[in-house]
Amino acid sequence: MNHVPAIRVLITYMYPLVYKIVRSNVTRHGMEEDLVQTVMTKVFKSLNQFSGRVPFKHWVSRIAVNACVNLIRYEKSRPEVRMADLSEQEALVVEALAASEEGLDARLGFAARDLVQHLVVCLRPKERLLIRLIYLEGFTIQEASDATGLKPGAIAVGISRARIKMRARHAILLKGNDR
């Protein structure tokens, strides 16, 4: 039996979703493709375990999320975020936030997203995952619950704690900027 065309169709269908999840959860760039391949291999090896009780995309998302969580757990270093670590544009975002109660200038939008990426790296793996799923990927709490297996209440609490930690990290950056 030749299953190659079916495999190609499945890869073409699932690759964007898996890549998006991996890209948003892996902090060291350059290893995304390896993790995507690992996830796709796990999907193919586990196809016989797919029960059909949840949508296929949710099932694949959960495999991808779990692979990302496992990778994050193995990351030993938890880098501190310092002003010196930020790009010039990211430093401008911190200064703009410190100087104004209003929103950011639209020109700083991409730098603001990069700054959030720096702040997210300092979170625990589960908190990092939840922030990325909800705020960067646009999942609803229920979709995040389906993807992670966590209860919606646990997701809401985790997001709240993560935002508090991110605010504290941001405050440390602002203090460092005053020196």
PERA-V696743 format. One record per residue. N is the residue number from 1. SS is DSSP state (@ for helix, = for strand, . for the rest). Layout:
n;ss
N;SS
N;SS
This chain:
n;ss
1;.
2;.
3;.
4;@
5;@
6;@
7;@
8;@
9;@
10;@
11;@
12;@
13;@
14;@
15;@
16;@
17;@
18;@
19;@
20;@
21;@
22;@
23;@
24;@
25;@
26;.
27;.
28;.
29;.
30;.
31;.
32;@
33;@
34;@
35;@
36;@
37;@
38;@
39;@
40;@
41;@
42;@
43;@
44;@
45;@
46;.
47;@
48;@
49;@
50;.
51;.
52;.
53;.
54;.
55;.
56;@
57;@
58;@
59;@
60;@
61;@
62;@
63;@
64;@
65;@
66;@
67;@
68;@
69;@
70;@
71;@
72;@
73;@
74;@
75;.
76;.
77;.
78;.
79;.
80;.
81;.
82;.
83;@
84;@
85;@
86;.
87;.
88;@
89;@
90;@
91;@
92;@
93;@
94;@
95;@
96;@
97;@
98;@
99;@
100;.
101;.
102;.
103;.
104;.
105;.
106;@
107;@
108;@
109;@
110;@
111;@
112;@
113;@
114;@
115;@
116;@
117;@
118;@
119;@
120;@
121;@
122;.
123;.
124;.
125;@
126;@
127;@
128;@
129;@
130;@
131;@
132;@
133;@
134;@
135;@
136;@
137;.
138;.
139;.
140;.
141;@
142;@
143;@
144;@
145;@
146;@
147;@
148;@
149;.
150;.
151;.
152;@
153;@
154;@
155;@
156;@
157;@
158;@
159;@
160;@
161;@
162;@
163;@
164;@
165;@
166;@
167;@
168;@
169;@
170;@
171;@
172;@
173;@
174;@
175;@
176;@
177;@
178;@
179;.
